[in-house]
Amino acid sequence: VDMARTCSNCVLILMGICLVQFLVIIHLFVKREEHLLSEIPSTPQVLTPQVVPSLVTPSSEKPSISCAVNPKVRAVDGYAGAAVFLNLHQPTWFQRRYSMMVQNVDSNIPSDWVIQIFWTGDGQSKSGIDINRGGLQRFIDSGRLVLTEIPKEILAVKRKKFELMVEPWIWENMLSDKVFLFGGTSVICSNSPYKLTNFTHWDYIGSPWNFKGGIGGDGAISIRNRKLMLQALNYALDKVKDPAKRRMAYKNWGQEDQFFISRILEMQQKGLLGQDIQIAPKEETLKFSAMEDKLNYDVLTVSGTLPGVSYDERQKFHNYCPEIKMFFSNNA
């Protein structure tokens, strides 16, 4: 009996020891958790994403498009070509097509090209960017589209497109030597058997026209050699010795595409250009683009609303190039 009582007491003592150890462990665990919680700040830390510097002044009503492009950027060798558009002070109804314009171009230029939009940074030019911020921002984020702001000192003198197209700074700051100029009244026809690369060997090719026997072409939608355009500008400016007259020389040059073709042909006649410079003949411009009454049903691009063709011809062309509906109605 005594032995049984002794064993029973031993069991109770062991159970008591285990209980004490368990309580000690629970106490230590609670203290550890309290210590860890004390190290967490009362206000949660929020990671702030890096914001890309914006060329657009933030608006109190709408978020602005961000852009990492330096407004003083110089032309670089990182792109095989640049599709370029000048966004100036067009009316809002015209600007609403910008996202579609960029999508049309993006779908039809090589993957190693970039889309570049020159803009003024304020006014209606900024509005044109803001109202298309959703569509354009995706292209900017992907690196496919860059914005380049035109310096204020240039805009103080030159505000119109034809004036800026003969401004050396514009050509100096294009992102590639191979340039495809496009605009709001021109499209690329995705159903064309031709590709842009079928024409990029030309140093100048545009839409068919009658100027100079049709050579070169209208420049509203065109492929050009950036360095050649700068050569033509410098050639024309070198003729004007007086500094004051030199600054205003562009006022006498007229339509920019006719100016460039005239000076290039003049330089060729004088042997000032290399034999490798290629300006497209009329036959090639008819493959590259349709314009006014000059229409083929396999062209790569269209410039304008084709006012010189009949209603039935235009309807037929709509079926081939539905992109043209982007800037005028099906009943036009």
C-alpha positions as CSV (number, residue, x, y, z in Angstrom):
1,V,0.0,0.0,0.0
2,D,2.8,2.4,0.9
3,M,4.5,1.6,-2.4
4,A,1.3,2.4,-4.3
5,R,0.9,5.7,-2.5
6,T,4.6,6.6,-3.3
7,C,4.1,5.8,-7.0
8,S,0.9,7.9,-7.1
9,N,2.8,10.8,-5.5
10,C,5.6,10.5,-8.0
11,V,3.1,10.6,-10.9
12,L,1.5,13.7,-9.5
13,I,4.9,15.4,-9.0
14,L,5.9,14.6,-12.6
15,M,2.6,15.9,-14.0
16,G,3.1,19.1,-12.0
17,I,6.6,19.6,-13.4
18,C,5.3,19.0,-17.0
19,L,2.5,21.5,-16.4
20,V,5.0,24.2,-15.2
21,Q,7.3,23.6,-18.2
22,F,4.3,23.9,-20.5
23,L,3.2,27.2,-18.9
24,V,6.8,28.5,-19.2
25,I,6.9,27.7,-22.9
26,I,3.6,29.4,-23.5
27,H,4.8,32.5,-21.6
28,L,8.0,32.7,-23.6
29,F,6.1,32.3,-26.9
30,V,3.7,35.1,-26.0
31,K,6.5,37.4,-25.1
32,R,8.3,36.7,-28.4
33,E,5.2,37.5,-30.4
34,E,4.7,40.8,-28.5
35,H,8.3,41.7,-29.2
36,L,7.9,41.1,-32.9
37,L,4.7,43.1,-33.1
38,S,6.3,46.0,-31.3
39,E,8.8,46.2,-34.2
40,I,6.1,46.7,-36.8
41,P,5.2,50.4,-37.4
42,S,1.7,51.5,-36.5
43,T,1.2,53.0,-40.0
44,P,1.9,50.5,-42.8
45,Q,4.7,51.4,-45.1
46,V,3.5,51.9,-48.7
47,L,6.0,51.4,-51.5
48,T,5.8,54.4,-53.8
49,P,6.5,53.4,-57.5
50,Q,9.1,55.4,-59.4
51,V,7.3,58.0,-61.6
52,V,8.8,58.5,-65.0
53,P,9.4,62.2,-65.6
54,S,6.6,63.7,-67.6
55,L,6.8,66.2,-70.4
56,V,3.1,67.1,-69.8
57,T,2.3,69.6,-67.0
58,P,0.0,67.7,-64.6
59,S,-3.6,68.5,-64.9
60,S,-6.0,68.9,-62.0
61,E,-8.7,67.0,-63.9
62,K,-6.9,64.4,-65.9
63,P,-3.7,62.4,-65.4
64,S,-1.1,63.4,-67.9
65,I,1.0,61.1,-70.1
66,S,4.4,60.4,-68.7
67,C,7.5,60.3,-71.0
68,A,11.1,59.7,-70.5
69,V,12.3,61.5,-73.6
70,N,14.6,64.5,-73.1
71,P,13.3,67.4,-75.2
72,K,16.9,68.1,-76.3
73,V,17.5,64.5,-77.4
74,R,19.7,64.1,-80.5
75,A,19.3,61.6,-83.2
76,V,20.7,58.2,-82.2
77,D,21.6,54.9,-83.8
78,G,19.5,52.7,-81.7
79,Y,16.6,52.4,-84.1
80,A,16.5,51.2,-87.7
81,G,13.9,53.8,-88.5
82,A,11.5,56.4,-87.0
83,A,7.9,57.0,-87.9
84,V,7.4,60.7,-87.2
85,F,4.4,62.9,-86.6
86,L,4.2,66.6,-85.7
87,N,1.4,67.2,-83.2
88,L,0.8,70.9,-83.2
89,H,-2.4,72.8,-82.6
90,Q,-5.0,70.8,-84.6
91,P,-8.7,71.0,-83.5
92,T,-10.0,68.5,-81.0
93,W,-12.1,66.6,-83.5
94,F,-9.0,66.0,-85.5
95,Q,-6.9,65.0,-82.5
96,R,-9.3,62.2,-81.4
97,R,-7.9,60.0,-84.2
98,Y,-4.3,60.1,-82.8
99,S,-4.5,56.7,-81.0
100,M,-5.9,55.1,-84.2
101,M,-3.1,56.7,-86.2
102,V,-0.4,55.4,-84.0
103,Q,-2.0,51.9,-83.9
104,N,-2.2,51.9,-87.7
105,V,1.5,52.9,-88.0
106,D,2.6,50.5,-85.2
107,S,1.0,47.6,-87.0
108,N,2.8,48.3,-90.3
109,I,6.4,49.3,-89.4
110,P,9.2,46.9,-88.5
111,S,9.7,45.9,-84.9
112,D,13.1,47.7,-84.8
113,W,11.5,51.1,-85.6
114,V,10.2,53.6,-83.2
115,I,7.2,56.1,-83.4
116,Q,8.2,59.7,-82.5
117,I,5.8,62.5,-81.9
118,F,7.0,66.1,-81.9
119,W,4.8,68.4,-79.8
120,T,4.8,71.8,-78.2
121,G,4.3,70.8,-74.5
122,D,1.3,73.0,-74.0
123,G,-2.0,74.4,-75.4
124,Q,-3.9,72.4,-78.0
125,S,-0.9,70.3,-78.7
126,K,-0.9,69.1,-75.0
127,S,-4.7,68.6,-75.3
128,G,-4.2,66.2,-78.2
129,I,-1.9,64.1,-76.1
130,D,-4.2,64.2,-73.0
131,I,-7.4,63.1,-74.8
132,N,-5.5,60.1,-76.2
133,R,-3.6,59.4,-73.0
134,G,-5.0,55.9,-72.5
135,G,-4.0,54.6,-76.0
136,L,-0.8,56.5,-76.3
137,Q,0.5,55.7,-72.8
138,R,0.6,52.0,-73.6
139,F,2.9,52.7,-76.5
140,I,5.1,55.0,-74.3
141,D,5.3,52.4,-71.5
142,S,6.4,49.7,-74.0
143,G,9.1,52.0,-75.5
144,R,7.4,51.9,-78.9
145,L,6.5,55.7,-78.8
146,V,8.5,58.7,-77.6
147,L,7.5,62.3,-77.3
148,T,10.0,65.1,-78.2
149,E,9.1,68.6,-77.1
150,I,10.0,71.4,-79.5
151,P,12.0,74.2,-77.8
152,K,10.0,77.4,-77.0
153,E,12.5,79.6,-78.8
154,I,11.8,77.8,-82.1
155,L,8.0,77.9,-81.6
156,A,8.3,81.6,-80.9
157,V,9.2,82.0,-84.6
158,K,7.8,78.9,-86.3
159,R,4.3,77.6,-85.4
160,K,3.1,76.0,-88.6
161,K,3.9,72.5,-89.9
162,F,5.5,73.6,-93.1
163,E,7.7,76.0,-91.2
164,L,8.8,73.4,-88.7
165,M,9.5,70.9,-91.5
166,V,12.3,73.2,-92.8
167,E,13.7,73.8,-89.3
168,P,17.1,72.0,-88.9
169,W,16.4,71.3,-85.2
170,I,13.5,69.0,-86.1
171,W,15.6,66.9,-88.5
172,E,18.6,66.9,-86.1
173,N,16.4,65.4,-83.4
174,M,14.7,62.7,-85.3
175,L,15.6,59.3,-83.8
176,S,16.9,57.6,-86.9
177,D,18.3,58.5,-90.3
178,K,15.5,56.6,-92.0
179,V,12.3,58.5,-91.5
180,F,8.6,57.7,-92.3
181,L,6.5,60.9,-92.0
182,F,2.7,60.4,-91.4
183,G,-0.2,62.5,-90.3
184,G,-3.9,62.7,-89.6
185,T,-5.0,62.6,-93.2
186,S,-3.0,59.6,-94.3
187,V,-3.0,55.9,-93.5
188,I,-1.2,52.7,-94.3
189,C,-3.3,50.0,-96.0
190,S,-2.7,46.7,-94.2
191,N,-4.1,44.7,-97.1
192,S,-1.4,45.9,-99.4
193,P,0.9,43.3,-100.9
194,Y,3.7,45.8,-100.2
195,K,5.4,46.5,-96.9
196,L,7.2,49.6,-95.8
197,T,10.5,47.9,-96.2
198,N,9.8,47.6,-100.0
199,F,10.4,51.3,-100.2
200,T,12.9,52.1,-97.5
201,H,15.8,52.0,-99.9
202,W,14.6,55.3,-101.3
203,D,16.0,58.5,-99.9
204,Y,12.8,60.3,-100.7
205,I,9.4,58.8,-101.8
206,G,6.0,60.3,-101.3
207,S,2.5,60.3,-102.9
208,P,2.1,60.8,-106.6
209,W,2.1,64.4,-107.7
210,N,2.7,66.5,-110.9
211,F,5.6,68.6,-109.5
212,K,8.9,68.2,-111.3
213,G,7.4,65.5,-113.6
214,G,6.3,63.5,-110.6
215,I,9.7,62.7,-109.1
216,G,9.9,62.3,-105.3
217,G,6.2,62.8,-104.5
218,D,4.0,64.8,-102.1
219,G,5.5,64.7,-98.6
220,A,2.4,64.4,-96.4
221,I,3.1,60.7,-96.1
222,S,6.6,59.9,-97.2
223,I,9.9,58.1,-96.5
224,R,12.9,60.3,-96.3
225,N,16.6,60.3,-95.5
226,R,17.2,62.6,-92.5
227,K,20.8,63.4,-93.4
228,L,19.7,64.3,-97.0
229,M,17.1,66.7,-95.7
230,L,19.7,68.4,-93.5
231,Q,22.1,68.6,-96.5
232,A,19.4,70.3,-98.5
233,L,18.6,72.8,-95.7
234,N,22.3,73.7,-95.2
235,Y,22.7,74.1,-99.0
236,A,19.8,76.5,-99.1
237,L,20.9,78.5,-96.0
238,D,24.5,78.8,-97.2
239,K,23.3,80.8,-100.1
240,V,22.0,83.5,-97.7
241,K,25.0,85.4,-96.3
242,D,23.2,88.1,-94.3
243,P,22.4,86.6,-90.8
244,A,19.1,88.5,-90.5
245,K,17.9,87.3,-93.9
246,R,19.2,83.8,-93.2
247,R,16.9,83.5,-90.1
248,M,13.9,84.4,-92.2
249,A,15.0,82.6,-95.4
250,Y,12.4,79.8,-94.9
251,K,9.6,82.4,-95.6
252,N,10.6,82.3,-99.3
253,W,10.8,78.5,-99.6
254,G,7.1,77.7,-100.0
255,Q,5.8,74.2,-99.6
256,E,8.3,72.1,-97.7
257,D,8.2,69.0,-99.9
258,Q,8.6,71.0,-103.1
259,F,11.5,72.9,-101.5
260,F,13.3,69.7,-100.6
261,I,12.9,68.1,-104.0
262,S,13.9,71.3,-105.8
263,R,17.1,71.7,-103.8
264,I,18.0,68.0,-104.0
265,L,17.7,68.0,-107.8
266,E,19.7,71.2,-107.9
267,M,22.4,69.6,-105.8
268,Q,22.4,66.5,-108.0
269,Q,22.9,68.6,-111.1
270,K,25.8,70.3,-109.5
271,G,27.4,67.0,-108.4
272,L,27.1,67.9,-104.7
273,L,25.4,64.6,-103.8
274,G,26.7,61.0,-104.0
275,Q,25.7,58.6,-106.8
276,D,24.0,56.4,-104.1
277,I,21.2,59.0,-103.4
278,Q,17.9,57.6,-104.8
279,I,14.9,59.8,-105.3
280,A,11.8,57.8,-106.4
281,P,10.5,58.3,-109.9
282,K,6.8,58.8,-110.6
283,E,6.2,55.0,-111.3
284,E,7.4,54.1,-107.8
285,T,5.3,56.8,-106.1
286,L,2.2,55.2,-107.7
287,K,3.0,52.0,-105.9
288,F,3.7,53.7,-102.7
289,S,0.6,55.8,-102.3
290,A,-2.7,57.0,-103.7
291,M,-3.6,60.7,-103.8
292,E,-6.3,62.9,-105.4
293,D,-7.1,61.1,-108.7
294,K,-4.1,58.9,-108.8
295,L,-5.2,55.5,-107.5
296,N,-4.1,51.9,-107.7
297,Y,-5.7,49.1,-105.8
298,D,-2.5,47.7,-104.3
299,V,-0.9,50.8,-102.9
300,L,0.7,50.8,-99.5
301,T,-0.5,54.2,-98.3
302,V,-3.2,56.8,-99.0
303,S,-2.9,60.6,-98.6
304,G,-6.1,62.7,-98.4
305,T,-9.7,61.9,-99.3
306,L,-9.2,61.0,-103.0
307,P,-11.4,63.9,-104.3
308,G,-10.5,63.1,-107.9
309,V,-12.1,59.6,-108.1
310,S,-15.7,58.7,-108.5
311,Y,-18.0,57.6,-105.7
312,D,-18.0,54.0,-106.9
313,E,-14.2,53.9,-107.2
314,R,-13.9,55.3,-103.7
315,Q,-16.3,52.7,-102.3
316,K,-14.3,49.9,-104.0
317,F,-11.1,51.3,-102.5
318,H,-12.7,51.4,-99.1
319,N,-13.1,47.6,-99.3
320,Y,-9.4,47.3,-100.1
321,C,-8.2,49.8,-97.6
322,P,-10.8,50.1,-94.8
323,E,-8.3,52.2,-92.7
324,I,-9.1,55.2,-94.9
325,K,-12.5,55.4,-93.0
326,M,-10.5,56.6,-90.1
327,F,-10.6,60.2,-91.4
328,F,-13.6,60.4,-93.6
329,S,-17.0,58.7,-93.8
330,N,-18.1,55.8,-95.9
331,N,-20.5,58.1,-97.8
332,A,-17.8,60.7,-98.7
